Amino acid sequence: MPLTMAQPGTRNLIKKVGGKPETRQFLENLGFVAGGTVSVISRIGGNVIVEVKGARVAVNRDMAAKIMI
């Protein structure tokens, strides 16, 4: 399921990062890599604030939809 469907407060395993090569590279540079974990802090209008690799990152709805958990 995409990251946009994750419930706040849950820790999830990243299974796949999709999208165009430049989008995947951007997300991987932020720490979204297959096998890593991500926690949803909050959701606001489809956009999510997550914790990945010890840092909080805001991701818009389109980017979050490309991260499969």
HTML snippet that shows the backbone in 3Dmol.js (N, CA, C, O; Angstrom):
<script src="https://3Dmol.org/build/3Dmol-min.js"></script>
<div id="view" style="width:600px;height:400px;position:relative"></div>
<script>
const pdb = `
ATOM      1  N   MET A   1       0.848  -1.178   0.000  1.00  0.00           N
ATOM      2  CA  MET A   1       0.000   0.000   0.000  1.00  0.00           C
ATOM      3  C   MET A   1       0.893   1.240   0.000  1.00  0.00           C
ATOM      4  O   MET A   1       2.020   1.185   0.492  1.00  0.00           O
ATOM      5  N   PRO A   2       0.410   2.349  -0.540  1.00  0.00           N
ATOM      6  CA  PRO A   2       1.224   3.573  -0.558  1.00  0.00           C
ATOM      7  C   PRO A   2       1.321   4.210   0.829  1.00  0.00           C
ATOM      8  O   PRO A   2       0.475   3.985   1.695  1.00  0.00           O
ATOM      9  N   LEU A   3       2.347   4.991   1.012  1.00  0.00           N
ATOM     10  CA  LEU A   3       2.588   5.666   2.291  1.00  0.00           C
ATOM     11  C   LEU A   3       1.416   6.563   2.683  1.00  0.00           C
ATOM     12  O   LEU A   3       1.189   6.791   3.871  1.00  0.00           O
ATOM     13  N   THR A   4       0.675   7.070   1.711  1.00  0.00           N
ATOM     14  CA  THR A   4      -0.462   7.944   2.006  1.00  0.00           C
ATOM     15  C   THR A   4      -1.546   7.242   2.816  1.00  0.00           C
ATOM     16  O   THR A   4      -2.366   7.905   3.449  1.00  0.00           O
ATOM     17  N   MET A   5      -1.563   5.900   2.806  1.00  0.00           N
ATOM     18  CA  MET A   5      -2.586   5.142   3.526  1.00  0.00           C
ATOM     19  C   MET A   5      -2.162   4.757   4.939  1.00  0.00           C
ATOM     20  O   MET A   5      -2.978   4.242   5.704  1.00  0.00           O
ATOM     21  N   ALA A   6      -0.911   4.994   5.296  1.00  0.00           N
ATOM     22  CA  ALA A   6      -0.402   4.602   6.616  1.00  0.00           C
ATOM     23  C   ALA A   6      -1.025   5.463   7.712  1.00  0.00           C
ATOM     24  O   ALA A   6      -1.289   6.650   7.524  1.00  0.00           O
ATOM     25  N   GLN A   7      -1.248   4.836   8.847  1.00  0.00           N
ATOM     26  CA  GLN A   7      -1.819   5.540   9.993  1.00  0.00           C
ATOM     27  C   GLN A   7      -0.729   6.262  10.769  1.00  0.00           C
ATOM     28  O   GLN A   7       0.368   5.726  10.929  1.00  0.00           O
ATOM     29  N   PRO A   8      -1.006   7.465  11.251  1.00  0.00           N
ATOM     30  CA  PRO A   8      -0.018   8.191  12.073  1.00  0.00           C
ATOM     31  C   PRO A   8       0.365   7.381  13.303  1.00  0.00           C
ATOM     32  O   PRO A   8      -0.481   6.740  13.926  1.00  0.00           O
ATOM     33  N   GLY A   9       1.646   7.418  13.644  1.00  0.00           N
ATOM     34  CA  GLY A   9       2.143   6.723  14.815  1.00  0.00           C
ATOM     35  C   GLY A   9       2.609   5.306  14.547  1.00  0.00           C
ATOM     36  O   GLY A   9       3.089   4.639  15.463  1.00  0.00           O
ATOM     37  N   THR A  10       2.480   4.826  13.311  1.00  0.00           N
ATOM     38  CA  THR A  10       2.909   3.464  13.002  1.00  0.00           C
ATOM     39  C   THR A  10       4.266   3.469  12.309  1.00  0.00           C
ATOM     40  O   THR A  10       4.583   4.379  11.543  1.00  0.00           O
ATOM     41  N   ARG A  11       5.058   2.443  12.588  1.00  0.00           N
ATOM     42  CA  ARG A  11       6.360   2.268  11.940  1.00  0.00           C
ATOM     43  C   ARG A  11       6.162   1.274  10.809  1.00  0.00           C
ATOM     44  O   ARG A  11       5.600   0.199  11.017  1.00  0.00           O
ATOM     45  N   ASN A  12       6.619   1.623   9.614  1.00  0.00           N
ATOM     46  CA  ASN A  12       6.402   0.791   8.435  1.00  0.00           C
ATOM     47  C   ASN A  12       7.706   0.507   7.711  1.00  0.00           C
ATOM     48  O   ASN A  12       8.632   1.318   7.728  1.00  0.00           O
ATOM     49  N   LEU A  13       7.765  -0.651   7.078  1.00  0.00           N
ATOM     50  CA  LEU A  13       8.911  -1.044   6.276  1.00  0.00           C
ATOM     51  C   LEU A  13       8.676  -0.589   4.831  1.00  0.00           C
ATOM     52  O   LEU A  13       7.614  -0.839   4.263  1.00  0.00           O
ATOM     53  N   ILE A  14       9.660   0.071   4.250  1.00  0.00           N
ATOM     54  CA  ILE A  14       9.553   0.521   2.863  1.00  0.00           C
ATOM     55  C   ILE A  14       9.857  -0.671   1.965  1.00  0.00           C
ATOM     56  O   ILE A  14      10.934  -1.260   2.054  1.00  0.00           O
ATOM     57  N   LYS A  15       8.906  -1.027   1.100  1.00  0.00           N
ATOM     58  CA  LYS A  15       9.082  -2.167   0.210  1.00  0.00           C
ATOM     59  C   LYS A  15       9.604  -1.748  -1.151  1.00  0.00           C
ATOM     60  O   LYS A  15      10.394  -2.470  -1.760  1.00  0.00           O
ATOM     61  N   LYS A  16       9.171  -0.584  -1.642  1.00  0.00           N
ATOM     62  CA  LYS A  16       9.555  -0.148  -2.985  1.00  0.00           C
ATOM     63  C   LYS A  16       9.380   1.356  -3.104  1.00  0.00           C
ATOM     64  O   LYS A  16       8.473   1.936  -2.505  1.00  0.00           O
ATOM     65  N   VAL A  17      10.251   1.980  -3.878  1.00  0.00           N
ATOM     66  CA  VAL A  17      10.123   3.395  -4.200  1.00  0.00           C
ATOM     67  C   VAL A  17       9.951   3.473  -5.709  1.00  0.00           C
ATOM     68  O   VAL A  17      10.842   3.066  -6.455  1.00  0.00           O
ATOM     69  N   GLY A  18       8.821   3.990  -6.166  1.00  0.00           N
ATOM     70  CA  GLY A  18       8.514   4.039  -7.597  1.00  0.00           C
ATOM     71  C   GLY A  18       8.661   5.431  -8.177  1.00  0.00           C
ATOM     72  O   GLY A  18       9.185   6.345  -7.540  1.00  0.00           O
ATOM     73  N   GLY A  19       8.186   5.564  -9.399  1.00  0.00           N
ATOM     74  CA  GLY A  19       8.232   6.843 -10.087  1.00  0.00           C
ATOM     75  C   GLY A  19       9.353   6.909 -11.108  1.00  0.00           C
ATOM     76  O   GLY A  19      10.058   5.928 -11.346  1.00  0.00           O
ATOM     77  N   LYS A  20       9.506   8.079 -11.706  1.00  0.00           N
ATOM     78  CA  LYS A  20      10.560   8.309 -12.685  1.00  0.00           C
ATOM     79  C   LYS A  20      11.918   8.212 -11.993  1.00  0.00           C
ATOM     80  O   LYS A  20      12.007   8.388 -10.778  1.00  0.00           O
ATOM     81  N   PRO A  21      12.974   7.934 -12.757  1.00  0.00           N
ATOM     82  CA  PRO A  21      14.314   7.806 -12.150  1.00  0.00           C
ATOM     83  C   PRO A  21      14.729   9.008 -11.309  1.00  0.00           C
ATOM     84  O   PRO A  21      15.320   8.841 -10.242  1.00  0.00           O
ATOM     85  N   GLU A  22      14.426  10.215 -11.777  1.00  0.00           N
ATOM     86  CA  GLU A  22      14.816  11.400 -10.994  1.00  0.00           C
ATOM     87  C   GLU A  22      14.001  11.528  -9.714  1.00  0.00           C
ATOM     88  O   GLU A  22      14.509  12.020  -8.707  1.00  0.00           O
ATOM     89  N   THR A  23      12.749  11.094  -9.736  1.00  0.00           N
ATOM     90  CA  THR A  23      11.909  11.100  -8.534  1.00  0.00           C
ATOM     91  C   THR A  23      12.426  10.078  -7.529  1.00  0.00           C
ATOM     92  O   THR A  23      12.539  10.373  -6.339  1.00  0.00           O
ATOM     93  N   ARG A  24      12.741   8.875  -8.008  1.00  0.00           N
ATOM     94  CA  ARG A  24      13.289   7.839  -7.123  1.00  0.00           C
ATOM     95  C   ARG A  24      14.598   8.307  -6.487  1.00  0.00           C
ATOM     96  O   ARG A  24      14.821   8.104  -5.293  1.00  0.00           O
ATOM     97  N   GLN A  25      15.457   8.932  -7.284  1.00  0.00           N
ATOM     98  CA  GLN A  25      16.738   9.415  -6.764  1.00  0.00           C
ATOM     99  C   GLN A  25      16.517  10.475  -5.686  1.00  0.00           C
ATOM    100  O   GLN A  25      17.192  10.463  -4.657  1.00  0.00           O
ATOM    101  N   PHE A  26      15.577  11.389  -5.918  1.00  0.00           N
ATOM    102  CA  PHE A  26      15.260  12.433  -4.944  1.00  0.00           C
ATOM    103  C   PHE A  26      14.795  11.816  -3.627  1.00  0.00           C
ATOM    104  O   PHE A  26      15.264  12.200  -2.556  1.00  0.00           O
ATOM    105  N   LEU A  27      13.865  10.851  -3.712  1.00  0.00           N
ATOM    106  CA  LEU A  27      13.347  10.211  -2.502  1.00  0.00           C
ATOM    107  C   LEU A  27      14.428   9.403  -1.790  1.00  0.00           C
ATOM    108  O   LEU A  27      14.486   9.392  -0.560  1.00  0.00           O
ATOM    109  N   GLU A  28      15.289   8.723  -2.560  1.00  0.00           N
ATOM    110  CA  GLU A  28      16.377   7.960  -1.944  1.00  0.00           C
ATOM    111  C   GLU A  28      17.369   8.880  -1.248  1.00  0.00           C
ATOM    112  O   GLU A  28      17.922   8.521  -0.209  1.00  0.00           O
ATOM    113  N   ASN A  29      17.600  10.062  -1.811  1.00  0.00           N
ATOM    114  CA  ASN A  29      18.484  11.037  -1.160  1.00  0.00           C
ATOM    115  C   ASN A  29      17.908  11.531   0.163  1.00  0.00           C
ATOM    116  O   ASN A  29      18.656  11.906   1.065  1.00  0.00           O
ATOM    117  N   LEU A  30      16.576  11.532   0.280  1.00  0.00           N
ATOM    118  CA  LEU A  30      15.921  11.921   1.533  1.00  0.00           C
ATOM    119  C   LEU A  30      15.945  10.786   2.562  1.00  0.00           C
ATOM    120  O   LEU A  30      15.672  11.013   3.740  1.00  0.00           O
ATOM    121  N   GLY A  31      16.271   9.562   2.119  1.00  0.00           N
ATOM    122  CA  GLY A  31      16.342   8.429   3.035  1.00  0.00           C
ATOM    123  C   GLY A  31      15.296   7.365   2.803  1.00  0.00           C
ATOM    124  O   GLY A  31      15.245   6.381   3.541  1.00  0.00           O
ATOM    125  N   PHE A  32      14.453   7.538   1.787  1.00  0.00           N
ATOM    126  CA  PHE A  32      13.417   6.550   1.487  1.00  0.00           C
ATOM    127  C   PHE A  32      14.004   5.464   0.596  1.00  0.00           C
ATOM    128  O   PHE A  32      13.969   5.570  -0.630  1.00  0.00           O
ATOM    129  N   VAL A  33      14.542   4.420   1.218  1.00  0.00           N
ATOM    130  CA  VAL A  33      15.149   3.314   0.472  1.00  0.00           C
ATOM    131  C   VAL A  33      14.440   2.013   0.850  1.00  0.00           C
ATOM    132  O   VAL A  33      13.977   1.847   1.978  1.00  0.00           O
ATOM    133  N   ALA A  34      14.367   1.103  -0.109  1.00  0.00           N
ATOM    134  CA  ALA A  34      13.740  -0.200   0.142  1.00  0.00           C
ATOM    135  C   ALA A  34      14.465  -0.897   1.286  1.00  0.00           C
ATOM    136  O   ALA A  34      15.694  -0.949   1.318  1.00  0.00           O
ATOM    137  N   GLY A  35      13.694  -1.428   2.217  1.00  0.00           N
ATOM    138  CA  GLY A  35      14.257  -2.089   3.386  1.00  0.00           C
ATOM    139  C   GLY A  35      14.380  -1.171   4.591  1.00  0.00           C
ATOM    140  O   GLY A  35      14.597  -1.643   5.707  1.00  0.00           O
ATOM    141  N   GLY A  36      14.244   0.139   4.383  1.00  0.00           N
ATOM    142  CA  GLY A  36      14.305   1.101   5.482  1.00  0.00           C
ATOM    143  C   GLY A  36      12.959   1.221   6.175  1.00  0.00           C
ATOM    144  O   GLY A  36      11.957   0.681   5.705  1.00  0.00           O
ATOM    145  N   THR A  37      12.942   1.926   7.284  1.00  0.00           N
ATOM    146  CA  THR A  37      11.683   2.128   8.002  1.00  0.00           C
ATOM    147  C   THR A  37      11.284   3.595   7.954  1.00  0.00           C
ATOM    148  O   THR A  37      12.128   4.486   7.849  1.00  0.00           O
ATOM    149  N   VAL A  38       9.990   3.820   8.034  1.00  0.00           N
ATOM    150  CA  VAL A  38       9.436   5.164   8.017  1.00  0.00           C
ATOM    151  C   VAL A  38       8.255   5.201   8.985  1.00  0.00           C
ATOM    152  O   VAL A  38       7.453   4.268   9.039  1.00  0.00           O
ATOM    153  N   SER A  39       8.160   6.288   9.746  1.00  0.00           N
ATOM    154  CA  SER A  39       7.045   6.473  10.674  1.00  0.00           C
ATOM    155  C   SER A  39       6.267   7.717  10.266  1.00  0.00           C
ATOM    156  O   SER A  39       6.849   8.777  10.038  1.00  0.00           O
ATOM    157  N   VAL A  40       4.957   7.581  10.178  1.00  0.00           N
ATOM    158  CA  VAL A  40       4.115   8.731   9.857  1.00  0.00           C
ATOM    159  C   VAL A  40       3.867   9.507  11.143  1.00  0.00           C
ATOM    160  O   VAL A  40       3.353   8.961  12.119  1.00  0.00           O
ATOM    161  N   ILE A  41       4.237  10.785  11.136  1.00  0.00           N
ATOM    162  CA  ILE A  41       4.015  11.654  12.298  1.00  0.00           C
ATOM    163  C   ILE A  41       2.609  12.251  12.221  1.00  0.00           C
ATOM    164  O   ILE A  41       1.851  12.194  13.189  1.00  0.00           O
ATOM    165  N   SER A  42       2.267  12.824  11.061  1.00  0.00           N
ATOM    166  CA  SER A  42       0.933  13.377  10.873  1.00  0.00           C
ATOM    167  C   SER A  42       0.596  13.482   9.393  1.00  0.00           C
ATOM    168  O   SER A  42       1.474  13.441   8.532  1.00  0.00           O
ATOM    169  N   ARG A  43      -0.693  13.618   9.120  1.00  0.00           N
ATOM    170  CA  ARG A  43      -1.190  13.811   7.750  1.00  0.00           C
ATOM    171  C   ARG A  43      -2.043  15.058   7.733  1.00  0.00           C
ATOM    172  O   ARG A  43      -2.885  15.271   8.605  1.00  0.00           O
ATOM    173  N   ILE A  44      -1.809  15.886   6.717  1.00  0.00           N
ATOM    174  CA  ILE A  44      -2.588  17.119   6.567  1.00  0.00           C
ATOM    175  C   ILE A  44      -2.994  17.222   5.103  1.00  0.00           C
ATOM    176  O   ILE A  44      -2.161  17.516   4.246  1.00  0.00           O
ATOM    177  N   GLY A  45      -4.258  16.984   4.814  1.00  0.00           N
ATOM    178  CA  GLY A  45      -4.765  17.097   3.454  1.00  0.00           C
ATOM    179  C   GLY A  45      -4.082  16.187   2.455  1.00  0.00           C
ATOM    180  O   GLY A  45      -3.907  16.564   1.296  1.00  0.00           O
ATOM    181  N   GLY A  46      -3.696  15.001   2.879  1.00  0.00           N
ATOM    182  CA  GLY A  46      -3.034  14.063   1.985  1.00  0.00           C
ATOM    183  C   GLY A  46      -1.522  14.157   2.028  1.00  0.00           C
ATOM    184  O   GLY A  46      -0.832  13.193   1.695  1.00  0.00           O
ATOM    185  N   ASN A  47      -0.998  15.300   2.432  1.00  0.00           N
ATOM    186  CA  ASN A  47       0.439  15.452   2.606  1.00  0.00           C
ATOM    187  C   ASN A  47       0.822  14.825   3.934  1.00  0.00           C
ATOM    188  O   ASN A  47       0.020  14.814   4.868  1.00  0.00           O
ATOM    189  N   VAL A  48       2.052  14.295   4.031  1.00  0.00           N
ATOM    190  CA  VAL A  48       2.449  13.610   5.251  1.00  0.00           C
ATOM    191  C   VAL A  48       3.760  14.163   5.794  1.00  0.00           C
ATOM    192  O   VAL A  48       4.639  14.590   5.045  1.00  0.00           O
ATOM    193  N   ILE A  49       3.862  14.143   7.104  1.00  0.00           N
ATOM    194  CA  ILE A  49       5.121  14.434   7.785  1.00  0.00           C
ATOM    195  C   ILE A  49       5.567  13.098   8.354  1.00  0.00           C
ATOM    196  O   ILE A  49       4.847  12.458   9.119  1.00  0.00           O
ATOM    197  N   VAL A  50       6.768  12.691   7.967  1.00  0.00           N
ATOM    198  CA  VAL A  50       7.272  11.383   8.368  1.00  0.00           C
ATOM    199  C   VAL A  50       8.623  11.521   9.039  1.00  0.00           C
ATOM    200  O   VAL A  50       9.306  12.537   8.909  1.00  0.00           O
ATOM    201  N   GLU A  51       8.992  10.470   9.764  1.00  0.00           N
ATOM    202  CA  GLU A  51      10.334  10.379  10.324  1.00  0.00           C
ATOM    203  C   GLU A  51      11.038   9.248   9.598  1.00  0.00           C
ATOM    204  O   GLU A  51      10.579   8.106   9.603  1.00  0.00           O
ATOM    205  N   VAL A  52      12.160   9.581   8.974  1.00  0.00           N
ATOM    206  CA  VAL A  52      12.951   8.598   8.254  1.00  0.00           C
ATOM    207  C   VAL A  52      14.420   8.842   8.577  1.00  0.00           C
ATOM    208  O   VAL A  52      14.920   9.958   8.433  1.00  0.00           O
ATOM    209  N   LYS A  53      15.103   7.795   9.011  1.00  0.00           N
ATOM    210  CA  LYS A  53      16.518   7.886   9.395  1.00  0.00           C
ATOM    211  C   LYS A  53      16.772   8.976  10.435  1.00  0.00           C
ATOM    212  O   LYS A  53      17.780   9.681  10.371  1.00  0.00           O
ATOM    213  N   GLY A  54      15.852   9.111  11.392  1.00  0.00           N
ATOM    214  CA  GLY A  54      16.026  10.048  12.491  1.00  0.00           C
ATOM    215  C   GLY A  54      15.697  11.496  12.172  1.00  0.00           C
ATOM    216  O   GLY A  54      15.865  12.363  13.029  1.00  0.00           O
ATOM    217  N   ALA A  55      15.230  11.781  10.956  1.00  0.00           N
ATOM    218  CA  ALA A  55      14.891  13.159  10.580  1.00  0.00           C
ATOM    219  C   ALA A  55      13.420  13.232  10.184  1.00  0.00           C
ATOM    220  O   ALA A  55      12.858  12.280   9.643  1.00  0.00           O
ATOM    221  N   ARG A  56      12.816  14.370  10.461  1.00  0.00           N
ATOM    222  CA  ARG A  56      11.430  14.581  10.046  1.00  0.00           C
ATOM    223  C   ARG A  56      11.426  15.248   8.676  1.00  0.00           C
ATOM    224  O   ARG A  56      12.148  16.214   8.427  1.00  0.00           O
ATOM    225  N   VAL A  57      10.589  14.703   7.797  1.00  0.00           N
ATOM    226  CA  VAL A  57      10.526  15.175   6.419  1.00  0.00           C
ATOM    227  C   VAL A  57       9.063  15.339   6.037  1.00  0.00           C
ATOM    228  O   VAL A  57       8.238  14.479   6.344  1.00  0.00           O
ATOM    229  N   ALA A  58       8.738  16.443   5.368  1.00  0.00           N
ATOM    230  CA  ALA A  58       7.389  16.648   4.832  1.00  0.00           C
ATOM    231  C   ALA A  58       7.397  16.197   3.375  1.00  0.00           C
ATOM    232  O   ALA A  58       8.267  16.591   2.598  1.00  0.00           O
ATOM    233  N   VAL A  59       6.422  15.367   3.016  1.00  0.00           N
ATOM    234  CA  VAL A  59       6.330  14.832   1.662  1.00  0.00           C
ATOM    235  C   VAL A  59       4.921  15.100   1.139  1.00  0.00           C
ATOM    236  O   VAL A  59       3.935  14.832   1.827  1.00  0.00           O
ATOM    237  N   ASN A  60       4.832  15.636  -0.093  1.00  0.00           N
ATOM    238  CA  ASN A  60       3.495  15.903  -0.632  1.00  0.00           C
ATOM    239  C   ASN A  60       2.811  14.597  -1.039  1.00  0.00           C
ATOM    240  O   ASN A  60       3.439  13.539  -1.083  1.00  0.00           O
ATOM    241  N   ARG A  61       1.541  14.692  -1.329  1.00  0.00           N
ATOM    242  CA  ARG A  61       0.712  13.527  -1.620  1.00  0.00           C
ATOM    243  C   ARG A  61       1.243  12.728  -2.808  1.00  0.00           C
ATOM    244  O   ARG A  61       1.255  11.497  -2.764  1.00  0.00           O
ATOM    245  N   ASP A  62       1.682  13.409  -3.873  1.00  0.00           N
ATOM    246  CA  ASP A  62       2.168  12.713  -5.066  1.00  0.00           C
ATOM    247  C   ASP A  62       3.428  11.904  -4.772  1.00  0.00           C
ATOM    248  O   ASP A  62       3.555  10.763  -5.216  1.00  0.00           O
ATOM    249  N   MET A  63       4.355  12.495  -4.026  1.00  0.00           N
ATOM    250  CA  MET A  63       5.588  11.782  -3.675  1.00  0.00           C
ATOM    251  C   MET A  63       5.291  10.626  -2.728  1.00  0.00           C
ATOM    252  O   MET A  63       5.839   9.535  -2.890  1.00  0.00           O
ATOM    253  N   ALA A  64       4.436  10.851  -1.750  1.00  0.00           N
ATOM    254  CA  ALA A  64       4.109   9.804  -0.784  1.00  0.00           C
ATOM    255  C   ALA A  64       3.421   8.613  -1.467  1.00  0.00           C
ATOM    256  O   ALA A  64       3.567   7.476  -1.019  1.00  0.00           O
ATOM    257  N   ALA A  65       2.686   8.865  -2.530  1.00  0.00           N
ATOM    258  CA  ALA A  65       2.010   7.788  -3.248  1.00  0.00           C
ATOM    259  C   ALA A  65       2.991   6.880  -3.976  1.00  0.00           C
ATOM    260  O   ALA A  65       2.637   5.756  -4.333  1.00  0.00           O
ATOM    261  N   LYS A  66       4.203   7.340  -4.201  1.00  0.00           N
ATOM    262  CA  LYS A  66       5.216   6.548  -4.901  1.00  0.00           C
ATOM    263  C   LYS A  66       6.020   5.661  -3.938  1.00  0.00           C
ATOM    264  O   LYS A  66       6.801   4.816  -4.377  1.00  0.00           O
ATOM    265  N   ILE A  67       5.827   5.856  -2.633  1.00  0.00           N
ATOM    266  CA  ILE A  67       6.538   5.072  -1.620  1.00  0.00           C
ATOM    267  C   ILE A  67       5.620   3.958  -1.138  1.00  0.00           C
ATOM    268  O   ILE A  67       4.608   4.222  -0.489  1.00  0.00           O
ATOM    269  N   MET A  68       5.967   2.724  -1.452  1.00  0.00           N
ATOM    270  CA  MET A  68       5.152   1.570  -1.080  1.00  0.00           C
ATOM    271  C   MET A  68       5.661   0.943   0.212  1.00  0.00           C
ATOM    272  O   MET A  68       6.857   0.709   0.385  1.00  0.00           O
ATOM    273  N   ILE A  69       4.715   0.679   1.116  1.00  0.00           N
ATOM    274  CA  ILE A  69       5.057   0.080   2.412  1.00  0.00           C
ATOM    275  C   ILE A  69       4.371  -1.278   2.534  1.00  0.00           C
ATOM    276  O   ILE A  69       4.523  -1.958   3.549  1.00  0.00           O
TER     277      ILE A  69
END
`;
const viewer = $3Dmol.createViewer("view");
viewer.addModel(pdb, "pdb");
viewer.setStyle({}, {cartoon: {color: "spectrum"}});
viewer.zoomTo();
viewer.render();
</script>
